Amino acid sequence: MKEERIAQSKVTRRSQITIPKKVQDKLGKIKEGDYILFFEDNNRICIRKGELIEASSKR
């Protein structure tokens, strides 16, 4: 698999990052309150725009 870096972001003192415009464009329209989901795949971290799915409560 060919790897191509499309953007980079610097981590702030509070461990936050800004999602670069190129990444936002690839993810689709992102607005305040949207969720960005993080997945692990073969030792890689992938991000995706999505909805938070609440874990089912155990009884």
CHARMM internal coordinates of N, CA and C (Angstrom, degrees):
IC EDIT
DIST 1 N 1 CA 1.4478
DIST 1 CA 1 C 1.5265
ANGL 1 N 1 CA 1 C 108.80
DIST 1 C 2 N 1.3235
ANGL 1 CA 1 C 2 N 116.33
DIHE 1 N 1 CA 1 C 2 N 126.98
DIST 2 N 2 CA 1.4521
ANGL 1 C 2 N 2 CA 120.81
DIHE 1 CA 1 C 2 N 2 CA 177.87
DIST 2 CA 2 C 1.5251
ANGL 2 N 2 CA 2 C 108.67
DIHE 1 C 2 N 2 CA 2 C -79.41
DIST 2 C 3 N 1.3110
ANGL 2 CA 2 C 3 N 115.26
DIHE 2 N 2 CA 2 C 3 N 132.81
DIST 3 N 3 CA 1.4605
ANGL 2 C 3 N 3 CA 120.66
DIHE 2 CA 2 C 3 N 3 CA -178.50
DIST 3 CA 3 C 1.5219
ANGL 3 N 3 CA 3 C 109.35
DIHE 2 C 3 N 3 CA 3 C -105.17
DIST 3 C 4 N 1.3190
ANGL 3 CA 3 C 4 N 116.47
DIHE 3 N 3 CA 3 C 4 N 130.08
DIST 4 N 4 CA 1.4572
ANGL 3 C 4 N 4 CA 121.70
DIHE 3 CA 3 C 4 N 4 CA 179.96
DIST 4 CA 4 C 1.5214
ANGL 4 N 4 CA 4 C 109.26
DIHE 3 C 4 N 4 CA 4 C -130.48
DIST 4 C 5 N 1.3185
ANGL 4 CA 4 C 5 N 116.39
DIHE 4 N 4 CA 4 C 5 N 121.02
DIST 5 N 5 CA 1.4610
ANGL 4 C 5 N 5 CA 120.05
DIHE 4 CA 4 C 5 N 5 CA 177.73
DIST 5 CA 5 C 1.5223
ANGL 5 N 5 CA 5 C 108.00
DIHE 4 C 5 N 5 CA 5 C -80.11
DIST 5 C 6 N 1.3262
ANGL 5 CA 5 C 6 N 116.29
DIHE 5 N 5 CA 5 C 6 N 126.04
DIST 6 N 6 CA 1.4610
ANGL 5 C 6 N 6 CA 119.94
DIHE 5 CA 5 C 6 N 6 CA -179.27
DIST 6 CA 6 C 1.5208
ANGL 6 N 6 CA 6 C 112.31
DIHE 5 C 6 N 6 CA 6 C -103.12
DIST 6 C 7 N 1.3309
ANGL 6 CA 6 C 7 N 117.17
DIHE 6 N 6 CA 6 C 7 N -17.18
DIST 7 N 7 CA 1.4625
ANGL 6 C 7 N 7 CA 120.18
DIHE 6 CA 6 C 7 N 7 CA -177.85
DIST 7 CA 7 C 1.5213
ANGL 7 N 7 CA 7 C 109.30
DIHE 6 C 7 N 7 CA 7 C -168.91
DIST 7 C 8 N 1.3126
ANGL 7 CA 7 C 8 N 115.41
DIHE 7 N 7 CA 7 C 8 N 171.21
DIST 8 N 8 CA 1.4576
ANGL 7 C 8 N 8 CA 120.93
DIHE 7 CA 7 C 8 N 8 CA 173.86
DIST 8 CA 8 C 1.5231
ANGL 8 N 8 CA 8 C 108.66
DIHE 7 C 8 N 8 CA 8 C -146.84
DIST 8 C 9 N 1.3228
ANGL 8 CA 8 C 9 N 115.12
DIHE 8 N 8 CA 8 C 9 N 160.28
DIST 9 N 9 CA 1.4507
ANGL 8 C 9 N 9 CA 120.95
DIHE 8 CA 8 C 9 N 9 CA -178.88
DIST 9 CA 9 C 1.5253
ANGL 9 N 9 CA 9 C 107.98
DIHE 8 C 9 N 9 CA 9 C -146.43
DIST 9 C 10 N 1.3113
ANGL 9 CA 9 C 10 N 116.83
DIHE 9 N 9 CA 9 C 10 N 144.60
DIST 10 N 10 CA 1.4604
ANGL 9 C 10 N 10 CA 121.93
DIHE 9 CA 9 C 10 N 10 CA -179.10
DIST 10 CA 10 C 1.5319
ANGL 10 N 10 CA 10 C 109.64
DIHE 9 C 10 N 10 CA 10 C -98.68
DIST 10 C 11 N 1.3252
ANGL 10 CA 10 C 11 N 116.46
DIHE 10 N 10 CA 10 C 11 N 136.57
DIST 11 N 11 CA 1.4630
ANGL 10 C 11 N 11 CA 122.39
DIHE 10 CA 10 C 11 N 11 CA -179.88
DIST 11 CA 11 C 1.5272
ANGL 11 N 11 CA 11 C 109.15
DIHE 10 C 11 N 11 CA 11 C -78.03
DIST 11 C 12 N 1.3332
ANGL 11 CA 11 C 12 N 116.29
DIHE 11 N 11 CA 11 C 12 N 133.75
DIST 12 N 12 CA 1.4662
ANGL 11 C 12 N 12 CA 120.89
DIHE 11 CA 11 C 12 N 12 CA 179.01
DIST 12 CA 12 C 1.5297
ANGL 12 N 12 CA 12 C 110.36
DIHE 11 C 12 N 12 CA 12 C -83.20
DIST 12 C 13 N 1.2826
ANGL 12 CA 12 C 13 N 115.18
DIHE 12 N 12 CA 12 C 13 N 174.79
DIST 13 N 13 CA 1.4610
ANGL 12 C 13 N 13 CA 122.28
DIHE 12 CA 12 C 13 N 13 CA 178.52
DIST 13 CA 13 C 1.5241
ANGL 13 N 13 CA 13 C 111.70
DIHE 12 C 13 N 13 CA 13 C -58.60
DIST 13 C 14 N 1.3282
ANGL 13 CA 13 C 14 N 116.99
DIHE 13 N 13 CA 13 C 14 N -26.98
DIST 14 N 14 CA 1.4698
ANGL 13 C 14 N 14 CA 121.82
DIHE 13 CA 13 C 14 N 14 CA -179.84
DIST 14 CA 14 C 1.5294
ANGL 14 N 14 CA 14 C 111.99
DIHE 13 C 14 N 14 CA 14 C -96.83
DIST 14 C 15 N 1.3361
ANGL 14 CA 14 C 15 N 117.00
DIHE 14 N 14 CA 14 C 15 N 19.44
DIST 15 N 15 CA 1.4743
ANGL 14 C 15 N 15 CA 123.94
DIHE 14 CA 14 C 15 N 15 CA 178.61
DIST 15 CA 15 C 1.5239
ANGL 15 N 15 CA 15 C 112.89
DIHE 14 C 15 N 15 CA 15 C 61.43
DIST 15 C 16 N 1.3340
ANGL 15 CA 15 C 16 N 116.75
DIHE 15 N 15 CA 15 C 16 N 34.29
DIST 16 N 16 CA 1.4550
ANGL 15 C 16 N 16 CA 121.41
DIHE 15 CA 15 C 16 N 16 CA 177.89
DIST 16 CA 16 C 1.5168
ANGL 16 N 16 CA 16 C 109.31
DIHE 15 C 16 N 16 CA 16 C -110.01
DIST 16 C 17 N 1.3432
ANGL 16 CA 16 C 17 N 115.75
DIHE 16 N 16 CA 16 C 17 N 155.42
DIST 17 N 17 CA 1.4558
ANGL 16 C 17 N 17 CA 120.74
DIHE 16 CA 16 C 17 N 17 CA 175.08
DIST 17 CA 17 C 1.5255
ANGL 17 N 17 CA 17 C 109.12
DIHE 16 C 17 N 17 CA 17 C -131.80
DIST 17 C 18 N 1.3164
ANGL 17 CA 17 C 18 N 115.68
DIHE 17 N 17 CA 17 C 18 N 159.51
DIST 18 N 18 CA 1.4574
ANGL 17 C 18 N 18 CA 121.92
DIHE 17 CA 17 C 18 N 18 CA 171.58
DIST 18 CA 18 C 1.5210
ANGL 18 N 18 CA 18 C 106.51
DIHE 17 C 18 N 18 CA 18 C -98.07
DIST 18 C 19 N 1.3210
ANGL 18 CA 18 C 19 N 116.63
DIHE 18 N 18 CA 18 C 19 N 135.23
DIST 19 N 19 CA 1.4623
ANGL 18 C 19 N 19 CA 120.27
DIHE 18 CA 18 C 19 N 19 CA 177.56
DIST 19 CA 19 C 1.5244
ANGL 19 N 19 CA 19 C 107.18
DIHE 18 C 19 N 19 CA 19 C -79.00
DIST 19 C 20 N 1.3233
ANGL 19 CA 19 C 20 N 117.17
DIHE 19 N 19 CA 19 C 20 N 115.88
DIST 20 N 20 CA 1.4686
ANGL 19 C 20 N 20 CA 120.01
DIHE 19 CA 19 C 20 N 20 CA -177.64
DIST 20 CA 20 C 1.5274
ANGL 20 N 20 CA 20 C 112.17
DIHE 19 C 20 N 20 CA 20 C -59.22
DIST 20 C 21 N 1.3269
ANGL 20 CA 20 C 21 N 116.95
DIHE 20 N 20 CA 20 C 21 N 150.08
DIST 21 N 21 CA 1.4624
ANGL 20 C 21 N 21 CA 123.37
DIHE 20 CA 20 C 21 N 21 CA -177.32
DIST 21 CA 21 C 1.5251
ANGL 21 N 21 CA 21 C 111.92
DIHE 20 C 21 N 21 CA 21 C -55.05
DIST 21 C 22 N 1.3271
ANGL 21 CA 21 C 22 N 118.18
DIHE 21 N 21 CA 21 C 22 N -41.95
DIST 22 N 22 CA 1.4671
ANGL 21 C 22 N 22 CA 120.44
DIHE 21 CA 21 C 22 N 22 CA 179.68
DIST 22 CA 22 C 1.5294
ANGL 22 N 22 CA 22 C 111.25
DIHE 21 C 22 N 22 CA 22 C -61.07
DIST 22 C 23 N 1.3310
ANGL 22 CA 22 C 23 N 116.86
DIHE 22 N 22 CA 22 C 23 N -37.58
DIST 23 N 23 CA 1.4643
ANGL 22 C 23 N 23 CA 120.83
DIHE 22 CA 22 C 23 N 23 CA 179.04
DIST 23 CA 23 C 1.5241
ANGL 23 N 23 CA 23 C 109.13
DIHE 22 C 23 N 23 CA 23 C -71.70
DIST 23 C 24 N 1.3234
ANGL 23 CA 23 C 24 N 117.28
DIHE 23 N 23 CA 23 C 24 N -42.77
DIST 24 N 24 CA 1.4656
ANGL 23 C 24 N 24 CA 120.56
DIHE 23 CA 23 C 24 N 24 CA 177.43
DIST 24 CA 24 C 1.5236
ANGL 24 N 24 CA 24 C 110.50
DIHE 23 C 24 N 24 CA 24 C -56.99
DIST 24 C 25 N 1.3234
ANGL 24 CA 24 C 25 N 116.72
DIHE 24 N 24 CA 24 C 25 N -42.83
DIST 25 N 25 CA 1.4612
ANGL 24 C 25 N 25 CA 120.87
DIHE 24 CA 24 C 25 N 25 CA -179.66
DIST 25 CA 25 C 1.5270
ANGL 25 N 25 CA 25 C 110.86
DIHE 24 C 25 N 25 CA 25 C -62.49
DIST 25 C 26 N 1.3242
ANGL 25 CA 25 C 26 N 117.43
DIHE 25 N 25 CA 25 C 26 N -38.87
DIST 26 N 26 CA 1.4650
ANGL 25 C 26 N 26 CA 120.89
DIHE 25 CA 25 C 26 N 26 CA 179.90
DIST 26 CA 26 C 1.5260
ANGL 26 N 26 CA 26 C 111.94
DIHE 25 C 26 N 26 CA 26 C -72.46
DIST 26 C 27 N 1.3388
ANGL 26 CA 26 C 27 N 117.19
DIHE 26 N 26 CA 26 C 27 N -31.67
DIST 27 N 27 CA 1.4654
ANGL 26 C 27 N 27 CA 121.14
DIHE 26 CA 26 C 27 N 27 CA -179.79
DIST 27 CA 27 C 1.5267
ANGL 27 N 27 CA 27 C 112.09
DIHE 26 C 27 N 27 CA 27 C -80.16
DIST 27 C 28 N 1.2986
ANGL 27 CA 27 C 28 N 117.46
DIHE 27 N 27 CA 27 C 28 N -19.47
DIST 28 N 28 CA 1.4600
ANGL 27 C 28 N 28 CA 121.10
DIHE 27 CA 27 C 28 N 28 CA -174.95
DIST 28 CA 28 C 1.5166
ANGL 28 N 28 CA 28 C 108.98
DIHE 27 C 28 N 28 CA 28 C 103.01
DIST 28 C 29 N 1.3050
ANGL 28 CA 28 C 29 N 116.50
DIHE 28 N 28 CA 28 C 29 N 178.27
DIST 29 N 29 CA 1.4708
ANGL 28 C 29 N 29 CA 120.64
DIHE 28 CA 28 C 29 N 29 CA -177.63
DIST 29 CA 29 C 1.5222
ANGL 29 N 29 CA 29 C 110.52
DIHE 28 C 29 N 29 CA 29 C -59.53
DIST 29 C 30 N 1.3164
ANGL 29 CA 29 C 30 N 116.19
DIHE 29 N 29 CA 29 C 30 N 121.92
DIST 30 N 30 CA 1.4690
ANGL 29 C 30 N 30 CA 122.18
DIHE 29 CA 29 C 30 N 30 CA 178.31
DIST 30 CA 30 C 1.5224
ANGL 30 N 30 CA 30 C 107.65
DIHE 29 C 30 N 30 CA 30 C -114.15
DIST 30 C 31 N 1.3295
ANGL 30 CA 30 C 31 N 114.90
DIHE 30 N 30 CA 30 C 31 N 130.96
DIST 31 N 31 CA 1.4656
ANGL 30 C 31 N 31 CA 118.83
DIHE 30 CA 30 C 31 N 31 CA 178.52
DIST 31 CA 31 C 1.5289
ANGL 31 N 31 CA 31 C 109.43
DIHE 30 C 31 N 31 CA 31 C -131.73
DIST 31 C 32 N 1.3068
ANGL 31 CA 31 C 32 N 115.14
DIHE 31 N 31 CA 31 C 32 N 166.09
DIST 32 N 32 CA 1.4617
ANGL 31 C 32 N 32 CA 120.45
DIHE 31 CA 31 C 32 N 32 CA 179.05
DIST 32 CA 32 C 1.5243
ANGL 32 N 32 CA 32 C 109.48
DIHE 31 C 32 N 32 CA 32 C -54.34
DIST 32 C 33 N 1.3292
ANGL 32 CA 32 C 33 N 115.77
DIHE 32 N 32 CA 32 C 33 N 132.95
DIST 33 N 33 CA 1.4590
ANGL 32 C 33 N 33 CA 121.32
DIHE 32 CA 32 C 33 N 33 CA 178.85
DIST 33 CA 33 C 1.5247
ANGL 33 N 33 CA 33 C 113.34
DIHE 32 C 33 N 33 CA 33 C 97.72
DIST 33 C 34 N 1.3547
ANGL 33 CA 33 C 34 N 117.51
DIHE 33 N 33 CA 33 C 34 N -14.84
DIST 34 N 34 CA 1.4618
ANGL 33 C 34 N 34 CA 120.36
DIHE 33 CA 33 C 34 N 34 CA 176.63
DIST 34 CA 34 C 1.5276
ANGL 34 N 34 CA 34 C 110.00
DIHE 33 C 34 N 34 CA 34 C -68.10
DIST 34 C 35 N 1.3106
ANGL 34 CA 34 C 35 N 115.99
DIHE 34 N 34 CA 34 C 35 N 154.63
DIST 35 N 35 CA 1.4585
ANGL 34 C 35 N 35 CA 121.36
DIHE 34 CA 34 C 35 N 35 CA 176.35
DIST 35 CA 35 C 1.5204
ANGL 35 N 35 CA 35 C 109.77
DIHE 34 C 35 N 35 CA 35 C -101.00
DIST 35 C 36 N 1.3157
ANGL 35 CA 35 C 36 N 115.39
DIHE 35 N 35 CA 35 C 36 N 137.72
DIST 36 N 36 CA 1.4523
ANGL 35 C 36 N 36 CA 122.67
DIHE 35 CA 35 C 36 N 36 CA 171.24
DIST 36 CA 36 C 1.5203
ANGL 36 N 36 CA 36 C 105.49
DIHE 35 C 36 N 36 CA 36 C -110.55
DIST 36 C 37 N 1.3321
ANGL 36 CA 36 C 37 N 116.34
DIHE 36 N 36 CA 36 C 37 N 122.02
DIST 37 N 37 CA 1.4597
ANGL 36 C 37 N 37 CA 121.65
DIHE 36 CA 36 C 37 N 37 CA -176.31
DIST 37 CA 37 C 1.5237
ANGL 37 N 37 CA 37 C 109.56
DIHE 36 C 37 N 37 CA 37 C -98.06
DIST 37 C 38 N 1.3197
ANGL 37 CA 37 C 38 N 116.53
DIHE 37 N 37 CA 37 C 38 N 143.51
DIST 38 N 38 CA 1.4630
ANGL 37 C 38 N 38 CA 122.97
DIHE 37 CA 37 C 38 N 38 CA -179.52
DIST 38 CA 38 C 1.5239
ANGL 38 N 38 CA 38 C 108.62
DIHE 37 C 38 N 38 CA 38 C -115.68
DIST 38 C 39 N 1.3215
ANGL 38 CA 38 C 39 N 116.08
DIHE 38 N 38 CA 38 C 39 N 131.28
DIST 39 N 39 CA 1.4574
ANGL 38 C 39 N 39 CA 122.88
DIHE 38 CA 38 C 39 N 39 CA -179.38
DIST 39 CA 39 C 1.5145
ANGL 39 N 39 CA 39 C 109.60
DIHE 38 C 39 N 39 CA 39 C -126.65
DIST 39 C 40 N 1.3245
ANGL 39 CA 39 C 40 N 116.83
DIHE 39 N 39 CA 39 C 40 N 148.91
DIST 40 N 40 CA 1.4582
ANGL 39 C 40 N 40 CA 121.30
DIHE 39 CA 39 C 40 N 40 CA 172.87
DIST 40 CA 40 C 1.5171
ANGL 40 N 40 CA 40 C 107.79
DIHE 39 C 40 N 40 CA 40 C -104.99
DIST 40 C 41 N 1.3330
ANGL 40 CA 40 C 41 N 115.59
DIHE 40 N 40 CA 40 C 41 N 132.46
DIST 41 N 41 CA 1.4617
ANGL 40 C 41 N 41 CA 121.36
DIHE 40 CA 40 C 41 N 41 CA -179.03
DIST 41 CA 41 C 1.5287
ANGL 41 N 41 CA 41 C 108.14
DIHE 40 C 41 N 41 CA 41 C -143.17
DIST 41 C 42 N 1.3397
ANGL 41 CA 41 C 42 N 115.67
DIHE 41 N 41 CA 41 C 42 N 108.51
DIST 42 N 42 CA 1.4726
ANGL 41 C 42 N 42 CA 120.26
DIHE 41 CA 41 C 42 N 42 CA 179.33
DIST 42 CA 42 C 1.5274
ANGL 42 N 42 CA 42 C 112.77
DIHE 41 C 42 N 42 CA 42 C 50.35
DIST 42 C 43 N 1.3159
ANGL 42 CA 42 C 43 N 115.75
DIHE 42 N 42 CA 42 C 43 N 51.86
DIST 43 N 43 CA 1.4644
ANGL 42 C 43 N 43 CA 122.39
DIHE 42 CA 42 C 43 N 43 CA 177.56
DIST 43 CA 43 C 1.5280
ANGL 43 N 43 CA 43 C 114.02
DIHE 42 C 43 N 43 CA 43 C 69.34
DIST 43 C 44 N 1.3100
ANGL 43 CA 43 C 44 N 117.86
DIHE 43 N 43 CA 43 C 44 N 18.70
DIST 44 N 44 CA 1.4634
ANGL 43 C 44 N 44 CA 122.96
DIHE 43 CA 43 C 44 N 44 CA 176.28
DIST 44 CA 44 C 1.5247
ANGL 44 N 44 CA 44 C 108.13
DIHE 43 C 44 N 44 CA 44 C -119.99
DIST 44 C 45 N 1.3033
ANGL 44 CA 44 C 45 N 116.20
DIHE 44 N 44 CA 44 C 45 N 148.13
DIST 45 N 45 CA 1.4552
ANGL 44 C 45 N 45 CA 121.04
DIHE 44 CA 44 C 45 N 45 CA 174.60
DIST 45 CA 45 C 1.5238
ANGL 45 N 45 CA 45 C 107.06
DIHE 44 C 45 N 45 CA 45 C -102.22
DIST 45 C 46 N 1.3226
ANGL 45 CA 45 C 46 N 116.30
DIHE 45 N 45 CA 45 C 46 N 125.39
DIST 46 N 46 CA 1.4578
ANGL 45 C 46 N 46 CA 122.74
DIHE 45 CA 45 C 46 N 46 CA -179.65
DIST 46 CA 46 C 1.5189
ANGL 46 N 46 CA 46 C 108.29
DIHE 45 C 46 N 46 CA 46 C -115.28
DIST 46 C 47 N 1.3221
ANGL 46 CA 46 C 47 N 116.75
DIHE 46 N 46 CA 46 C 47 N 148.19
DIST 47 N 47 CA 1.4628
ANGL 46 C 47 N 47 CA 120.21
DIHE 46 CA 46 C 47 N 47 CA 177.51
DIST 47 CA 47 C 1.5239
ANGL 47 N 47 CA 47 C 109.21
DIHE 46 C 47 N 47 CA 47 C -119.64
DIST 47 C 48 N 1.3246
ANGL 47 CA 47 C 48 N 114.42
DIHE 47 N 47 CA 47 C 48 N 152.63
DIST 48 N 48 CA 1.4528
ANGL 47 C 48 N 48 CA 121.09
DIHE 47 CA 47 C 48 N 48 CA -179.79
DIST 48 CA 48 C 1.5275
ANGL 48 N 48 CA 48 C 107.56
DIHE 47 C 48 N 48 CA 48 C -152.49
DIST 48 C 49 N 1.2938
ANGL 48 CA 48 C 49 N 116.74
DIHE 48 N 48 CA 48 C 49 N 143.27
DIST 49 N 49 CA 1.4571
ANGL 48 C 49 N 49 CA 121.07
DIHE 48 CA 48 C 49 N 49 CA 172.86
DIST 49 CA 49 C 1.5221
ANGL 49 N 49 CA 49 C 106.64
DIHE 48 C 49 N 49 CA 49 C -77.36
DIST 49 C 50 N 1.3176
ANGL 49 CA 49 C 50 N 117.54
DIHE 49 N 49 CA 49 C 50 N 137.02
DIST 50 N 50 CA 1.4505
ANGL 49 C 50 N 50 CA 119.02
DIHE 49 CA 49 C 50 N 50 CA -179.20
DIST 50 CA 50 C 1.5052
ANGL 50 N 50 CA 50 C 112.36
DIHE 49 C 50 N 50 CA 50 C -169.09
DIST 50 C 51 N 1.3106
ANGL 50 CA 50 C 51 N 114.07
DIHE 50 N 50 CA 50 C 51 N -168.76
DIST 51 N 51 CA 1.4598
ANGL 50 C 51 N 51 CA 121.39
DIHE 50 CA 50 C 51 N 51 CA 178.96
DIST 51 CA 51 C 1.5154
ANGL 51 N 51 CA 51 C 109.40
DIHE 50 C 51 N 51 CA 51 C -110.02
DIST 51 C 52 N 1.3055
ANGL 51 CA 51 C 52 N 115.61
DIHE 51 N 51 CA 51 C 52 N 144.94
DIST 52 N 52 CA 1.4531
ANGL 51 C 52 N 52 CA 121.43
DIHE 51 CA 51 C 52 N 52 CA 177.60
DIST 52 CA 52 C 1.5249
ANGL 52 N 52 CA 52 C 108.71
DIHE 51 C 52 N 52 CA 52 C -73.94
DIST 52 C 53 N 1.3112
ANGL 52 CA 52 C 53 N 115.83
DIHE 52 N 52 CA 52 C 53 N 127.25
DIST 53 N 53 CA 1.4643
ANGL 52 C 53 N 53 CA 121.42
DIHE 52 CA 52 C 53 N 53 CA 177.25
DIST 53 CA 53 C 1.5124
ANGL 53 N 53 CA 53 C 106.76
DIHE 52 C 53 N 53 CA 53 C -106.52
DIST 53 C 54 N 1.2957
ANGL 53 CA 53 C 54 N 116.12
DIHE 53 N 53 CA 53 C 54 N 117.51
DIST 54 N 54 CA 1.4561
ANGL 53 C 54 N 54 CA 121.53
DIHE 53 CA 53 C 54 N 54 CA -178.78
DIST 54 CA 54 C 1.5309
ANGL 54 N 54 CA 54 C 109.46
DIHE 53 C 54 N 54 CA 54 C -68.50
DIST 54 C 55 N 1.3243
ANGL 54 CA 54 C 55 N 116.38
DIHE 54 N 54 CA 54 C 55 N 136.34
DIST 55 N 55 CA 1.4650
ANGL 54 C 55 N 55 CA 120.55
DIHE 54 CA 54 C 55 N 55 CA 176.06
DIST 55 CA 55 C 1.5226
ANGL 55 N 55 CA 55 C 108.09
DIHE 54 C 55 N 55 CA 55 C -69.18
DIST 55 C 56 N 1.3169
ANGL 55 CA 55 C 56 N 116.09
DIHE 55 N 55 CA 55 C 56 N 140.09
DIST 56 N 56 CA 1.4685
ANGL 55 C 56 N 56 CA 118.94
DIHE 55 CA 55 C 56 N 56 CA -179.87
DIST 56 CA 56 C 1.5236
ANGL 56 N 56 CA 56 C 109.35
DIHE 55 C 56 N 56 CA 56 C -68.02
DIST 56 C 57 N 1.3006
ANGL 56 CA 56 C 57 N 116.28
DIHE 56 N 56 CA 56 C 57 N 140.12
DIST 57 N 57 CA 1.4611
ANGL 56 C 57 N 57 CA 120.25
DIHE 56 CA 56 C 57 N 57 CA -178.63
DIST 57 CA 57 C 1.5212
ANGL 57 N 57 CA 57 C 110.43
DIHE 56 C 57 N 57 CA 57 C -77.11
DIST 57 C 58 N 1.3235
ANGL 57 CA 57 C 58 N 115.00
DIHE 57 N 57 CA 57 C 58 N 141.80
DIST 58 N 58 CA 1.4671
ANGL 57 C 58 N 58 CA 119.93
DIHE 57 CA 57 C 58 N 58 CA 178.90
DIST 58 CA 58 C 1.5178
ANGL 58 N 58 CA 58 C 108.98
DIHE 57 C 58 N 58 CA 58 C -89.86
DIST 58 C 59 N 1.3004
ANGL 58 CA 58 C 59 N 115.97
DIHE 58 N 58 CA 58 C 59 N 142.94
DIST 59 N 59 CA 1.4743
ANGL 58 C 59 N 59 CA 119.99
DIHE 58 CA 58 C 59 N 59 CA 179.33
DIST 59 CA 59 C 1.4845
ANGL 59 N 59 CA 59 C 111.51
DIHE 58 C 59 N 59 CA 59 C -102.83
END
COOR INIT
IC SEED 1 N 1 CA 1 C
IC BUILD
